[in-house]
């Protein structure tokens, strides 16, 4: 029973340390990253559907959004 309490306590400490490390992403950066990912998926789907011009335009929009990630 003592070993179980030790594992639970260690898990709580590790979990709180992990959550503190992952809180550094801002909402602005996450939203731009979402736009870039959606554009990348759209480029692939449009290219597979043989919409070359549209895929180039969406790719350019994705690249412009990616500039805001830096």
Buried (B, 14 or more C-beta within 10 A) or exposed (E): EEEEEEEEEEEEEEEEEEEEEEEEEEEEEEEBBEBBEBBBEBBEEBBEEEBEEBBEBBBEBBEEBBEEEE
